[in-house]
Structures are given as C-alpha cells and as structure tokens.
Amino acid sequence: MSAVNLVIADADGDKSIFSMDFSGAFTGDVTGLIENVWAIVNPLVNGQLVGGSVTIEADITDYVNVAAAAISDVQEKAQFVFKSLGGYLKTLTLPTFIETFFTSSGAGKEVDLTQSAVTAFIAMVEDGVDDGGGTPVEINPTTSHLEDLTDLVTARQAWGKTRR
C-alpha cells in the first residue's frame, strides 16, 4: 500500500498529518502528487501545508530474496549510530542481523567492521546509493534535519531491549 502524507499546521504552529492510502503504480513526481492532493484538500481546511511526503510500496515478487533462515530472530539486532555533518546522531537498527557478523564470531557485543557485508552497508549509509532508476541518481541517507550521514560512531548488538 502506498500513501500521500500532508503535514498541516494551524495558526499556533501545531502540526497534524493527513495521510491517505492509494493504489496503483506510482511513477510520477512526488512533489506533483503532493500538490495535486493539496489542491483538493486545501479548500476544506484553514491550516497551512508545511510538509509532505509519499510512502511507496514496491512489488518485490521478482527480487532475489531467500527465505528467512531457521535461526533468524527479529530480536537479534545490530544498532548502527552515525554522525551527520552538523553533529546530529542517527540510529539505524537492522533486525535479524546475522550473529556471526558480531565480533568473536558472534560471541561479542560489537559489530565486526571487517566483514565485507558490513563495510558495504556502512559505505551505502555514508556515501549514498543509486536510486535504481534509468538515470542513476544518488540517494543519501540523512538525519531528520536532512543532513547527510558521514561517520559511523558505534555499531553494537541490540538484542531485544538491550541498551548501551
């Protein structure tokens, strides 16, 4: 399911989100879709549009995607903390993390940064990833402040509710 989300503010600056699911393959311009929905919603509200986003569901039936390993567990997590250009921190948590990618072949609490799959993930976060479209466009992971993530700070095991 995909959705368009409009962030609407009142005169006091308080914000609320109007979210509307939609079907069909979205291949257009995100800003254009937000504008089109706002053009219909705007006459119904007396707030101000201050933000918008589109959540897109993808059909992954043709992806190379093996079945979950019998030992996989969504509670077995790796928590990566990155710093942005402005010094903000962003935590990314991967569930069902492969246990042997922790130090000491899985017995340690830190992520083994020498594993090639781990270094590829860190490079994607720090350097960006191709958007998958016809003309390559680099997509850079950011903080909620829209600052690019530049440096890994920590990478640790986060089993269930384990906190550092």
N, C-alpha and C positions, 0 to 999 in steps of 0.2 A: 504494500500500500504506500502511496506517495501522499505528500501533503504540502500545502502552502501555508505559511505562518506569517501573520501580520502582527507587529508589536505596535499597540495603540496606547498613547499617553493622554492623560487628562490635563486640565489646567494646572494642577499641582505637580505634574511631572510623574505621577504614579502610572505604572505601566501594566498592561494586561495583554495577553496573547490570544488572538483569534486564530484557530487552526482548523483547516478544512481539508479532509482527505480527498484525493481524486484518483481516478483510474485512467488507464491508457498510458501509452508510452510517451514520456516527456522528452522531447528532443529540441525544445526551443530555448529561448533566452530566459534565465532565471529572473532578471530584472523586469523583463517584459511581462512575464506571468504575474509577478507581484503587482506591477502597475495595472494590469487588466483586472485582477481581482479587487484591488483597491478602488478602481473606478466604479465598481458596482457597490462595494461596501461603504465607501465614503459618504454618499448621501444619507446613509442610515445611522451614522454616528456623528457625534460632535467632538470627538477626540482627534488627535493628530497622529498620522503614521510616522513612527520614529525608527522603524526597522522592519525587516522582512527576511524570510528565508524559505527555501524549498527543501523538503526532505524527499529523496527519491529512492524508491525500492528498485532493486535490479533483479532481473531474471538470471539466476546463476545455474540453471539446469545443465548448461554446456560447459561449466567450469571444471577444471581438473581439481577435484575435491574428494579426497579419500574419506572413508567412513571414520568416525571417531575411534581412536584406539581403545581397547577394552579397559586399559588402566587410566584413561583420561578422567579428569575431575575438574569441574568448573571452580572448585575451591582452591586448586593448585594454581597460584597466580605469580606473575612476575610484575613488579611495580618499577617502572622507569620514571625518574624525575629529571626533567630537562629545564635548563635556564634559557630565557629569551634574551634578546639584545638589550632590553631595558631592565633585566634582572628579575623579571617575574618567573615564578616556577610553574611548571605544568606537569601533572602526573598522568601517565598513561599506564593502564593496568591490563595485562593480557591474561585472560583465563585459559585454563587447560594447558599451561606452559609445560613444555617437556622437561621433566625432572632432571635429566642428565645435563641440561644446559645451566644448571646451578653449579657453583664451584664444588670441587671434590666429587665429581661425577654424580651430583645430586644430593650429597650429604651436607653441603654448605648452604649458607643463607644468602650469598651474593650471586648475581648472575655472572656466568663465565663469559667475560668480554672477549675471549679469544675464539669463541665458536663463530664460524663463518655466517651462520644464520642470524646470530645476534648482531654481529657487526653490520650485516646488510640492513637489519631493522633500524639500528642507530643511524646509519648513513641516510636511510629514507627520511627519518624524522628530521635530522639536521640539515640535509641537502635538498629535500623535496622529492617528488615522484611525478612521473609523466601521468597526465590525466586520462590516457587511454584513447583519446580522440584521434581523428585523422591527422591533424596538425599537432605535433607534440606541444603541450603547454605544461610547464612545471607547476605543480601544486605544492605549496609549502605549508606544513603543519604549523599552527600558531597557538598562542595563548588566547584567552577570551579578550585580551587587549589588542588582538591582531598583530602581535609581534612574533616574528619568526623564532622558532626554537633553534638554538645554536649549540648548546653544550650539554652533554649528559652530566648530571650531578651524581645520581646514585642509580643502581639497578639491583634490587633485592627481591628475595622471596616474600610473598604476601599471602600466606596460606590462610584462607577463610578470613577471620577477623584479626589476624596478626598485624600489629602495627609496630613501627620502629620507635 
